């Protein structure tokens, strides 16, 4: 189903400044006009202007003119009282052109019956919906006559028809971890998670998660291939031993976030996923190694392989230098974390990060020496029943955003060498994110502390 929201042109003009900032819109809907909301649904917004009666050649008289102006996805339905509900369109995006629907020059003249009746003006309801066949016909005509809207349609449709990933598939589990890594990196950098909302299953199960990304469309005036070309990780594409996909986000203030998704091992042979986030101005990076908790458990068993992985992670400490400036100070020496997380048996990718426990490496070492992690058979287990405290996802993101955790004085070249080693020798899938900007530590602090949506910079992706 697709929601069709018709507003007066003056209403649209009034709402648009806020829509351009928040990229979302909540609209009341009578319960009897609700679509079958079993999952995400497309939504289109029409602007209706009242015209004097006129006659177009070969067309019947019209008293109003409707234009397609915005499109988005309805992810959430809220109940308001006993009779009404609200739908929230998020993300909401403006069309790159105003598309007339009515009259002799309107799009509907090309829509075949009986589907045309679905899009006839409705004076009683401002929110209606159409079925799959009617939308398929409308979309065909829209793409044919306005091909510049196809990237936006592809991006939005990918969110509605997101593939269902299974918790018992090695490839799906790897993509879930890499998706969560990308989402974490985007949040740390203060960019919008919707930049990675459109995704389809890659052709090969061994391909990185980013290989299936459908990029968010941007205004043509902002598309600059040189501006959005990789500056840090571009050479990874030339490494014959790696599978890599790279995407770049650019903020209006010039900050860049380069994200590379790299692996060198078939999915069945990988030992997990790493997120490595690098802040270039302070020469600092953190590493998060993912550990999956099985669907039927609350913890993981600590085996020899995990202990060996912990030893390898401790080698990261040797890359860090002694702080000599105030901006180099950290709350501790930890730059590596374990994230213990689980995913449902089946489900679509979500913009919400997976629930999990973030455990700093030094804390893990203490836990493994304490009786609290002893299992019933004498082994060691880590999980919700044995670990009394842990860092939550929100706390972790804030720590990194404020530069309170991570290495000191590490270089981009050290980062790339270490990441390639993790992919090739340690058989992990790696999500590399590097933030490049000229903002000072004070400016970074001020940006992170700003919580008002109107103060947050809108980001663009390619």
N, C-alpha and C positions, 0 to 999 in steps of 0.2 A: 504494500500500500504506500501511496505518496500523499502527504498532506498538501493541500492547496490553500494558502492563506491570502486573502484579498483584503487590502487596506486602502483607504483613501490616499491619494498621492500626497496630500498635506501631512498625513500621519507618517508616511514613509520618510518624508523630508524632515519631520521632527525627530524620528527615531534614528536616522542614519548616523549622525555624529557619534551617538553612543554605540551603535552596532560596530562602527569602524574601530572602536577602542576595545570593546569587550568581546566582539565576535560571537554574541549569543543573544537570544531573544526568547522570552517566555510569554506564551499566549494562552488565554483561557479558551476552553473548548467545551461545548455542551456534550454531556456524556453520550447522548444518542447519536452524535455525529463522529464519535471516536472511531478510528481505524482499528483493525485487529493488531494490537501492539505486542507481538510476540518477540520483537527484537528491534534493532535500530531501523528507522524509517527515513526516507528522503522527505524533504519539505521544500516547497518553492513559495516565494512571496511575490504577489502581483500588486502593482501600484495601479489604482483605479482613478482616472480623472474623468470628470463629468464634462461632456462636450455638447455643444448645441447640435440639434438634429441636422444631419447632412446626408448626402447621397454619394456613395462611391461608385465608380463605374463597375457595373456587374455585381454589386454588393447591395445587400439590404441596408436600410437606414440603421444607424447605431446612435445611441445616446450616451455611451460611455466608451472609453478606450482603456484597455488594461495592458500593462507592460510587465514582463518578467524582469525583476531587478535583483533579487537575492536568492540564494539557494543554500541548503544546509542539511544537517542530519539531526533527527530527533532521537536522543538516547534515553530520555527520561520522561515519564508521565507521573504527575502528582495529582492526588485527589484533593479537591477543595469542596468541603461540605458533602452533602449527599447526592447532589445532582451534577455538579460540574467538576472538570478536571483542568489541569494545565499541562501543556507540552513545552519543553525547553529545547530549542534548536541550538545545538552546540557541537561542532563548529558551524558558524554562519558566515557565508562569504558572498561578497558582492559580485555580480556578473560583470564581465569586462565591457559589456555593452547593454543598453536597454533594448529589450526585444519586444516589439509590439505584437499583441495577440489578436486583436479585433480589427475589423474593417478590411478594406481591399488590400492593404499592405501588411496585414497581420499574418502571423504564423499559422493560425487556425484554419486558414483557407486551404492549407495543404494537408490537414489531418483528415483521414478517411473516416467515414461513418462506418459503424455506429459509435466509434470512439469519440467523435466530435461532441456528442451530447454531454459527455462527462465534463467538458471544459466550458460549457455555456455559462454565462453570468448567472449568479445566484444572489438575488437581492435580499434573501432572508438570512443566510448564513455567511459569516466571514471566513469560516474554516470548513472546508469540505475535503474529500479525499477521492482518489481514483484507484482502480484496481491495476494489477500487473499488465494486462493486455492494453488497456488504454494508455498507461504510462509508456509502454514499449513503443506504441505508435507515436506519441508525442515526442519522446526522446529521439526517435528516428528522424522526425522532421526537424527538430531542434539542432541535432548534430549536422544534418545535411545543409541547412541554411545558415547556421552560425557555427562553423567548425572551430572557431577560437574558444568556444565554451567546452569543447570535448575534454581538455585536461582537467577542468574543474569537475565535470560529470564523472570522469574516470576516478578521480580522487575521492569524491563523495560516495560513489557507488561501491568502491572498494571497502569503505567502512560499513556500509549496509550489508554487503555480501561477504563479510570477513570470513575466512575459512575457520572451521572448527578444528582445534588442535587437541591431540590426544595425549594423555599423561603416560601412556605405555608405548609411545613411539619415540625411538632415539632422536630422530630428526626433529620431531615436534618439540621434545623437551629441550633440545639445543636451541631452537628458535625462541622458545619461551624465555630461556635464560638470557639470550642475547637481546631480545626485545626489552626485558627488564633492565639490562645494562644500559642500553641506549636511552631508555626513559629516565634512568637515574642520572646519566650524564647531562641530559637536556635540562633536568631540574637543577642540577648543580650550577650549570652555566646560566640559569635564569632565562632560558628560551622556552617557547611554547611547545608542549608535548604533541600538539596537533600536527606539527611538522612531520611526524612519523606515524600519523594515524592511518594512512592508506597503505595497505599491504596485501599482497597475494602470495600464495605458496610458491617458492622458487621451483624451477623445473627439476633441479637435482637435489636430493636429500642432503648432499654434502656441501651445498652452497651456503654461504653466510646469510644470516637473517636479512641484512640490508640489500641482498640481491633481489628480494621480493618487494622492495619499497616502491610505492607510487608517489613520486615527489609532490608536495603541495604546490599548486600553481601560484605564481606571483604575477603582479602587474607587469605588462610588457616593458614599461619604462624602467623597471628595476632589474630586468634580466640582463646580466652582463657576464658572459662566460669567463672572461679573464678574472673578473672580481670574485667569482664563485669557484674558481679552479683551486684544487688542493695546493697548499703552500708547504705543508709539513710532511704529509704522508704519501704524496704523489708517487714517489719512487717505489713504494710497496707494490704498485701495479706491475712493475717490471720484474719482480722477483718470481722466477719460474716455480719455486717451491711453495708459493702461497696462493690461496684463493682470497681475494680482497675486493671489497666494495667500499667506496668512500663517498660521503656526503658532507656538504658544507652549509652551515647556517651563518647568516650575516645579519647583525642588528643595525638599525639606523645610526647608532653611535659609533659604528665601525668595528665593534667586537665580532670576532669570528670563532666559531666552534667547528673544528674539523673532527669528524667521526669516521674511523676506519674499522671495518669488521673483517677480521683476518682469521683464517684457519689453514692448517697444512695437513690435517689428518682426516681420513674418512670419519663420518659421524660415529660409527660403531666403535672406533678406537680412541675417541676423545675422552679425557678424564674430567671434563668440566668446562666451565666458562670463566674467564677473567674479565673484569672491567678495570681499565687503567685510565685514570683521569689526570691530565697534566695541565697545570696553570703556568704558562710560559713566563709571565712577568716575574713571578716569585720563584721560578725554577723548582716547582714542587709537584709531586704526583702521589696518588694513592692507588692501591690495588685492592680489589674485592674479588675473592675467589668464591664461586657459588658451590654450595653443597645442597643437594636435594634431599629433603625429608620425604620418605615414601608416603603414599596416600593413606596408608593404614597405620602410620606411626607418628610419634611426636618428637623423635630424636634420630640421630645417626650413630652408628657404631664407629668408634675410632680404631682403625686398623693400621697395619704397617704402611700401607700406601698413603694414608692421610698423614701419618707422622713424617714420612719422607717428604710429602708436599709442604708440610710446615717448615721443615729444614730448608727447603729450597726457597721458601718465601723469606726466611730470615736473611738470605743473601742480599735482599733489597736494602737492608740496613747499611751495607757497605757502600752503597751509592750515595748515601746522605752525608752532608758535611756538617761541621759544627756551626751553629748559628752565630753570626757576627754582627747582624743588624736587627733592629726591632722587628722588621717585617719577616725575618726568618724564624722568629720564635714560634714554637708549637707547644701544645699542651702535653705532649709526650713524644717518645721516639717512634711510636707506631705509625707505619705507613701502609700496613697490610691488614686486611679484615677478612674474616669468613662471613658469608651470608648463608644462614641455614633457612631454606624456604621450601614451600611446597605449592603445587598447583593442583587445581581440580582435575578429575579424571578426564573431562572434556569441557571445552569452552572456547570462546573467541578471545582474541587478544584485547586487552583492556588498557586504557590510558592510566589506570591506577596501578601503582607499583605492587608487586607481590608481597604479601606479608612475610616477614622473616626476622631473624635475629642477626644483628651485626655484631660480631665478636672480634675485637682487636687481638692481634696475634699474641701479644704479651699476656693478655687476659686468658686466652686459650691455654697457654702454657701453665698458668696458675691453676686453671680448672682441672687440667689433666694430672696435676699433682695432689689434688684435694679429694677427700673421700666422697664429696657430693656427686662426682661423676662416675663413681663405681657402679657397675651394673650388677644384676643379680648373680651373674656367673663369674664375676671378678674382672670383666672387661670394662672399658671406659665408653661412656655414651655422652653425647652432647645434645641437648634439646630443652624443650620447655619444662620438663619435669626435673631436670638436673641443674639447670643454670638459673640462678636466682635473679640476676640482672642482665640486661643486654641493651645495646644501643638500638633504638627504633629507626625506621627509615627516615622519618622527618628529622630526627636528631642528627643522623649521619649526614644528610644533605646539608644541614646548617653548619655542621663542623667544617665541611670541605668548602662551602661557600665563603665562610669567614677566614679560611686559611689557617684553621687551628689544628689541623692534622695533615701529615704528609711529609715527604722528604724535604731536604734543604739543599739548594744549590745543584740540583741535577739538570743535565742538559737534554736537549731534544735528541741528540745522537745517542746518548745513554739510554733514553727512553725507547728509541726504535730498536736498538740492539737487544735490549732486554725483552721487548715485546716479541720480536722474531724468535728469540730463544724459547719463550713460553709457548709459542705456536708450534715450533718445529721439534724441540727436544722434550718439552714437558707435555706435549700433546693436548693442549687446551685450545678452545676457541677464544679469541681475544677481541674485545671491543675497546679500541683506542679512541680517546677523546682528548683533544688538545685545544685549550682556550687561549686565543691570542688577542691581546688588546694593549692599548697604551694607557689605560686608566691606572691611576695610582692606587695604593692600598686604601687610602681614605675614600677615594671615589668608589672603589669596589664595595667598601663597607656601607657607604651611603646608598648605593643602588640595591644592595641585598636587603637593607633595612626598610626600604620603601615597599610598602605592602599595597598601596593604592593601585588598582588596575590602570588608572589614568596616567600613572607615573611610570608604568612598566613599558619598556620598549617593545613594539611589535617586531617579530622576527620574520625573516624571509628565508626560504630554503630553495635549493636547486637539486 
